[in-house]
């Protein structure tokens, strides 16, 4: 056991993430109502059952006509056309457009046969004359020449029949929901949300409702992790506090596997005498992926597979626990949900304050984002100690600082992961 506790081989964050993603089991597929599908990932490609639009559609309020009939229109002269009918949205035109004819039409309505352009209402003299020119038998005066195809959306201009609308692995947002609704997808195939059991460990922990006692603290990490799980698309199952007893922890984890798809523990992963996860890894029947990561905070972060299910052992320090989840658990959950891009995106920013603390490993600092014109600047959200939780409420990103003994001066370009 001392080998596991003291002789750990540290993997890079990228290598740890690679091992995590290589072990992912995609969740089973289920169909959910479209109204409940926001943020879920499609489990199958979706094709257009028909063209969009499936009829020629007017893009403006105006008059449907033949462009050639507007040739006389020029400054000081109009083209006079006979009005056949008024076409409202949802109506089917009753008459085709012939030479010298036009029909009043509304935005989104069906363009009648024979018409090859729609002029805007503002391009007619009736724009200032109330309803004149809208009744059958009246005339409309067109003040400008129309261009062939003007203000008409042709059949299939947006999407052709049989064309792939959305691909498996795409997240369903407002635009995707609109497309699915337009093609009548009342039920949507998505991956089931993974159930994530969260185990706080440590004999020093008190339940939320308990009065404080000397030397003890109220357990808070599981509530933080439950929010992170929800934000990542999973369903959290918060378990009771487990004391520093590896046998009790092992039994609790095995029982949770009956329901949960993913297991998270917080606490007990370092090198102390009561770090029960180290003892568990020394005796379990699972496969340890890694038990140390080249990062600060949270270098003892560990992960393994047990009965085919992932176990993430995160630090008990709130800051390190938070970072470990974002770098390792979130990518697993996103991949299990079918995401094609489960890893967090890293972008560049300018450090807005000196960071004097050096580190043997790259450091992931909880940060705030400041927009200075076109420049994105970041600075630590507060005191950067893994045991400090107050700054978590202001954390909008993780600032990745390179390893080195001198720290990083203000003005340096750094990587950030927005949360």
Secondary structure, DSSP 8 states (H G I E B T S, - for coil): -HHHHH----B-HHHHHHHHHHT-----EEEEEGGG-TT-BBSS-EE-SS-BSSS-EESSSEEEE-GGGGTT-BTTB-EEEEEEEEE-TT---SS---TTEEEEE-TT-B--TT--EEEEGGGBGGGGSTTTT-STT-EEEE-S---TTTTEE-TTSSB-TT-EEE-TT-B--HHHHHHHHHTT-SEEEEE---EEEEEEB-TTEE-TTS---TT-EE--HHHHHHHHHHHHT-EEEE---B-S-HHHHHHHHHHHTTT-SEEEEES--SSSTT-HHHHHHHH-SSEEEES-BS-BS-TT-EEEEETTEEEEEE-SSHHHHHHHIIIIIHHHHHHHTT-S--S--EEEEEE-S-B---BSS-EEEEEEEEEETTEEEEEESS---TT--GGGGG--EEEEE--BTT-B-TT-EEEEEE-
